[in-house]
Amino acid sequence: MNMDMFYFIMQSTMFFMIPLMIVALGGLFSEKSGIVNIALEGKMIMGAFTGIIFITTFQDLLPGQPILLLGILVAMVTGIVVAFFHAYASISLQANQIISGVAINMFAPAFAIYLSRFIFDTQHIQFANQFRIESVPLLGSIPFIGPLFFQNTYITNYMGFVILGIAAFVLYKTKFGLRLRACGEHPQAADSVGVSVVKIRYSGVLISGALAGIGGLIWVIPITTRFSGTVSGYGFLALAVLIFGGWRPGKVLFAAFFFGLMQAIAASYSAIDFLRNLEIPVHFYRMSPYVATLIVLAFTSKNTMAPKALGQTYDKGGR
């Protein structure tokens, strides 16, 4: 494999890895607070949907990176709104958290496709990709590091690492993070020292929605120029990343890299001489990331430690 191909695969890996990592970190905040969040898929779809509509509508007025950043903000707000319904059902109404998540996952694609056909007469929303950065000034000319991280890239790649750093700091270096983790491990103990379990859990779920909404849009931008009401199961793959990463930000990074690399190879196998010459059916490569997910989870899930109170409703009056 020559260096150009190596750079291409690593850059493609980043495109798949970053949204996976961001969405998995969103799930981390929710589940660290004790709320199961399988609604990541639906939140990604809704975030991508509103973000792409915003970009398509206003791209001619404000092209380039500013419209992308505003689109990310729109996607984030959308994710928060969708997450509120999951939080209200799971925390305030004490509904089954799995059923609430499934309902959002079923609603989101149907809603996105319906509105797309109503507004654009098609479920495929087209947009112009004006966001790729050919080379970051100065940094792009650094040998090896430049072509790897600062050429043919997107600003969203760097946002992903910033979000990772902030998430790790908030979870393990702040009072809020300590309270969040306490509510996911021993909510009764947290409540006994004056921590509002309800408020903390609401905060965790809303943060989860914000990151899932961002991740949905970031998933679409680098790999296509149209949105068709789906994120191809990436919300569920992000859950696998979260579990494989043992609910810890650092390990989530490496898990996201692994699955991102598998996805990059599946997407670009035809450009890799060794894989192309094997003459393996294309469907094998397309399903390989998901098969890898099943295999990895089968061997690692027993050794991961989920928050002890994950999925348990908390009734202050009935403890």
C-alpha positions as CSV (number, residue, x, y, z in Angstrom):
1,M,0.0,0.0,0.0
2,N,1.5,3.3,-1.1
3,M,1.4,6.4,1.1
4,D,-1.3,8.1,-0.9
5,M,-3.7,5.2,-0.4
6,F,-2.8,5.1,3.3
7,Y,-3.7,8.8,3.6
8,F,-6.9,8.2,1.8
9,I,-8.0,5.4,4.1
10,M,-7.1,7.3,7.2
11,Q,-8.9,10.4,6.0
12,S,-12.0,8.3,5.2
13,T,-11.7,6.7,8.6
14,M,-12.0,10.1,10.2
15,F,-15.1,10.9,8.3
16,F,-16.8,7.8,9.7
17,M,-15.1,7.8,13.1
18,I,-15.8,11.4,14.2
19,P,-19.7,11.1,14.1
20,L,-19.5,7.7,15.7
21,M,-17.4,9.1,18.6
22,I,-19.6,12.2,19.1
23,V,-22.9,10.2,19.1
24,A,-21.3,7.6,21.4
25,L,-20.2,10.4,23.8
26,G,-23.8,11.6,23.7
27,G,-25.0,8.1,24.7
28,L,-22.4,8.2,27.4
29,F,-23.8,11.2,29.1
30,S,-27.3,9.8,29.1
31,E,-26.3,6.3,30.3
32,K,-23.9,7.6,32.9
33,S,-26.9,9.3,34.4
34,G,-28.9,6.1,34.4
35,I,-31.1,6.5,31.3
36,V,-30.9,3.9,28.6
37,N,-30.6,5.7,25.2
38,I,-31.3,3.6,22.2
39,A,-32.9,6.7,20.5
40,L,-29.6,7.9,19.2
41,E,-30.5,6.8,15.7
42,G,-33.7,8.9,15.7
43,K,-31.9,11.9,17.1
44,M,-29.2,11.7,14.5
45,I,-31.8,11.5,11.7
46,M,-33.7,14.6,13.1
47,G,-30.5,16.5,13.5
48,A,-29.3,15.7,10.1
49,F,-32.7,16.5,8.6
50,T,-33.0,20.0,10.0
51,G,-29.3,20.8,9.6
52,I,-29.4,19.9,5.9
53,I,-32.6,21.8,5.3
54,F,-31.1,24.9,6.9
55,I,-27.9,24.5,4.8
56,T,-29.9,24.0,1.6
57,T,-32.1,27.0,2.3
58,F,-29.4,29.5,3.2
59,Q,-26.2,28.2,1.5
60,D,-26.4,30.8,-1.3
61,L,-26.6,33.6,1.2
62,L,-23.8,32.5,3.5
63,P,-21.6,29.9,1.8
64,G,-18.6,28.1,3.3
65,Q,-17.8,27.3,6.9
66,P,-20.1,29.8,8.6
67,I,-23.3,28.1,7.2
68,L,-21.9,24.7,8.2
69,L,-21.4,25.9,11.8
70,L,-24.9,27.4,11.9
71,G,-26.3,24.1,10.5
72,I,-24.5,22.3,13.3
73,L,-26.1,24.6,15.8
74,V,-29.6,23.9,14.3
75,A,-28.9,20.1,14.4
76,M,-27.8,20.4,18.0
77,V,-31.0,22.3,19.0
78,T,-33.1,19.7,17.2
79,G,-31.4,16.9,19.0
80,I,-32.1,18.6,22.3
81,V,-35.8,19.0,21.5
82,V,-36.1,15.3,20.5
83,A,-34.2,14.3,23.6
84,F,-36.6,16.2,25.8
85,F,-39.5,13.9,24.8
86,H,-37.3,10.9,25.6
87,A,-36.4,12.4,28.9
88,Y,-39.9,13.4,29.8
89,A,-41.2,9.9,29.0
90,S,-38.4,8.1,30.8
91,I,-37.9,10.3,33.8
92,S,-41.1,12.2,34.5
93,L,-43.6,9.6,33.3
94,Q,-41.2,6.7,34.3
95,A,-42.1,4.9,31.0
96,N,-40.1,2.0,29.7
97,Q,-36.9,3.6,28.4
98,I,-36.4,1.1,25.6
99,I,-39.9,1.6,24.3
100,S,-39.5,5.4,24.4
101,G,-36.3,5.1,22.4
102,V,-37.8,2.7,19.9
103,A,-40.7,5.1,19.4
104,I,-38.3,7.9,18.5
105,N,-36.3,5.7,16.2
106,M,-39.5,4.8,14.3
107,F,-40.9,8.3,14.2
108,A,-37.8,10.1,13.0
109,P,-37.2,8.6,9.6
110,A,-40.9,8.6,8.8
111,F,-41.2,12.3,9.8
112,A,-38.1,13.3,7.8
113,I,-39.2,11.5,4.7
114,Y,-42.8,12.9,4.9
115,L,-41.7,16.5,5.3
116,S,-39.0,16.1,2.6
117,R,-41.6,14.9,0.1
118,F,-44.0,17.6,1.3
119,I,-41.5,20.5,1.0
120,F,-39.2,19.3,-1.9
121,D,-41.4,16.7,-3.6
122,T,-38.7,14.1,-3.0
123,Q,-37.2,12.4,0.0
124,H,-33.7,13.2,-1.3
125,I,-32.6,16.6,-0.1
126,Q,-29.7,17.8,-2.2
127,F,-27.0,20.2,-1.0
128,A,-23.7,21.6,-2.3
129,N,-20.7,20.4,-0.4
130,Q,-18.5,23.6,0.0
131,F,-17.0,22.6,3.3
132,R,-14.0,20.4,2.4
133,I,-10.7,22.0,3.4
134,E,-8.0,21.1,0.8
135,S,-5.2,22.0,3.1
136,V,-5.0,23.9,6.4
137,P,-2.5,26.8,6.1
138,L,1.0,25.9,7.4
139,L,-0.2,22.7,9.1
140,G,-1.1,21.0,5.9
141,S,2.5,21.2,4.7
142,I,4.0,19.3,7.6
143,P,5.4,16.0,6.4
144,F,3.2,12.9,7.2
145,I,1.1,14.8,9.8
146,G,-0.1,17.3,7.3
147,P,-1.5,14.9,4.7
148,L,-2.9,12.7,7.5
149,F,-4.8,15.3,9.5
150,F,-4.7,18.7,7.7
151,Q,-5.4,17.9,4.1
152,N,-8.7,17.0,2.5
153,T,-10.4,17.4,5.8
154,Y,-13.4,19.1,7.4
155,I,-13.7,21.5,10.4
156,T,-16.0,18.9,12.0
157,N,-13.0,16.5,12.4
158,Y,-11.4,19.0,14.8
159,M,-14.7,19.7,16.5
160,G,-14.9,16.0,17.3
161,F,-11.7,16.0,19.3
162,V,-12.6,19.2,21.1
163,I,-15.9,17.6,22.1
164,L,-14.0,14.5,23.3
165,G,-11.8,16.6,25.5
166,I,-14.6,18.6,26.9
167,A,-16.7,15.5,27.6
168,A,-13.8,13.8,29.5
169,F,-13.2,17.0,31.5
170,V,-16.8,17.5,32.4
171,L,-17.3,13.8,33.4
172,Y,-14.2,13.4,35.6
173,K,-13.1,16.9,36.6
174,T,-16.3,18.8,37.5
175,K,-18.9,18.6,40.2
176,F,-21.6,18.1,37.6
177,G,-19.8,15.1,36.2
178,L,-19.5,13.5,39.7
179,R,-23.2,14.0,40.3
180,L,-24.0,12.6,36.8
181,R,-22.0,9.4,37.5
182,A,-23.5,9.2,41.0
183,C,-27.0,9.2,39.6
184,G,-26.2,6.4,37.3
185,E,-24.6,4.3,40.0
186,H,-26.4,5.0,43.2
187,P,-29.3,7.5,42.7
188,Q,-30.6,7.0,46.3
189,A,-27.2,8.0,47.7
190,A,-26.9,11.0,45.4
191,D,-30.4,12.1,46.5
192,S,-29.5,11.7,50.1
193,V,-26.8,14.4,49.9
194,G,-29.1,16.9,48.1
195,V,-28.5,16.0,44.4
196,S,-31.6,16.3,42.3
197,V,-31.6,13.0,40.4
198,V,-34.4,14.2,38.1
199,K,-32.5,17.4,37.0
200,I,-29.2,15.6,36.5
201,R,-30.8,12.8,34.5
202,Y,-32.7,15.4,32.4
203,S,-29.3,17.2,31.8
204,G,-27.6,13.9,30.7
205,V,-30.4,13.1,28.2
206,L,-30.5,16.6,26.8
207,I,-26.7,16.6,26.3
208,S,-27.0,13.3,24.6
209,G,-29.6,14.7,22.2
210,A,-27.4,17.7,21.4
211,L,-24.4,15.5,20.6
212,A,-26.5,13.0,18.6
213,G,-28.0,15.8,16.6
214,I,-24.6,17.2,15.8
215,G,-23.3,13.7,14.9
216,G,-26.2,13.2,12.5
217,L,-25.3,16.2,10.4
218,I,-21.5,15.5,10.7
219,W,-22.1,12.0,9.4
220,V,-23.9,13.3,6.2
221,I,-21.6,16.2,5.2
222,P,-18.3,14.4,4.3
223,I,-19.7,11.3,2.6
224,T,-22.6,12.5,0.4
225,T,-24.4,15.5,-1.1
226,R,-27.9,14.4,-0.3
227,F,-29.9,13.3,2.7
228,S,-32.5,10.6,2.3
229,G,-34.0,10.3,5.7
230,T,-31.5,7.7,7.1
231,V,-28.1,7.5,8.8
232,S,-27.7,3.9,7.9
233,G,-27.9,2.5,11.4
234,Y,-25.1,4.6,12.8
235,G,-27.0,5.4,15.9
236,F,-27.0,1.7,16.8
237,L,-23.4,1.4,15.8
238,A,-22.6,4.3,18.2
239,L,-24.2,2.3,20.9
240,A,-21.9,-0.6,20.1
241,V,-19.0,1.9,20.3
242,L,-20.2,3.0,23.7
243,I,-20.4,-0.6,25.0
244,F,-17.1,-1.6,23.4
245,G,-15.5,1.5,24.9
246,G,-16.7,0.5,28.4
247,W,-18.6,3.8,29.0
248,R,-15.3,5.7,29.2
249,P,-14.4,8.6,26.8
250,G,-10.8,7.4,26.1
251,K,-11.8,3.9,25.2
252,V,-14.7,5.2,23.1
253,L,-12.2,7.1,21.0
254,F,-10.3,3.8,20.1
255,A,-13.6,1.9,19.6
256,A,-14.8,4.6,17.2
257,F,-11.5,4.4,15.3
258,F,-11.8,0.7,15.0
259,F,-15.4,0.8,13.6
260,G,-14.5,3.9,11.5
261,L,-11.6,2.0,9.9
262,M,-13.9,-1.0,9.1
263,Q,-16.4,1.3,7.6
264,A,-13.7,3.1,5.5
265,I,-12.4,-0.1,4.2
266,A,-15.9,-1.3,3.3
267,A,-16.6,2.0,1.5
268,S,-13.3,2.2,-0.5
269,Y,-12.3,-1.5,-1.0
270,S,-12.5,-1.1,-4.8
271,A,-9.6,1.4,-4.6
272,I,-7.4,-1.0,-2.7
273,D,-5.6,-3.4,-5.1
274,F,-5.2,-6.3,-2.6
275,L,-8.9,-6.3,-1.7
276,R,-10.2,-5.7,-5.2
277,N,-8.1,-8.7,-6.6
278,L,-9.8,-11.0,-4.0
279,E,-13.0,-10.8,-6.1
280,I,-15.2,-11.0,-3.0
281,P,-18.8,-9.9,-3.5
282,V,-19.5,-6.3,-2.7
283,H,-22.1,-7.2,-0.2
284,F,-19.5,-8.9,2.0
285,Y,-17.6,-5.6,2.4
286,R,-20.8,-3.6,3.0
287,M,-21.9,-5.9,5.9
288,S,-18.3,-6.3,7.3
289,P,-18.5,-3.4,9.8
290,Y,-21.8,-4.7,11.3
291,V,-20.4,-8.3,11.4
292,A,-17.4,-6.9,13.2
293,T,-19.7,-5.2,15.6
294,L,-21.4,-8.4,16.5
295,I,-18.1,-10.3,16.9
296,V,-16.5,-7.6,19.1
297,L,-19.5,-7.2,21.3
298,A,-19.8,-11.0,21.7
299,F,-16.2,-11.2,23.1
300,T,-16.1,-7.9,25.1
301,S,-19.6,-7.2,26.4
302,K,-19.2,-9.5,29.4
303,N,-16.1,-7.6,30.5
304,T,-17.7,-4.1,30.4
305,M,-19.2,-2.5,33.4
306,A,-22.4,-0.5,32.7
307,P,-23.6,2.0,35.3
308,K,-25.3,0.0,38.1
309,A,-28.6,1.9,37.9
310,L,-28.8,2.0,34.1
311,G,-32.4,1.6,33.0
312,Q,-33.8,1.8,36.5
313,T,-36.5,4.4,37.1
314,Y,-36.1,6.5,40.2
315,D,-39.1,7.5,42.3
316,K,-38.0,9.7,45.2
317,G,-41.2,9.2,47.1
318,G,-41.1,5.4,46.8
319,R,-37.4,4.7,47.5
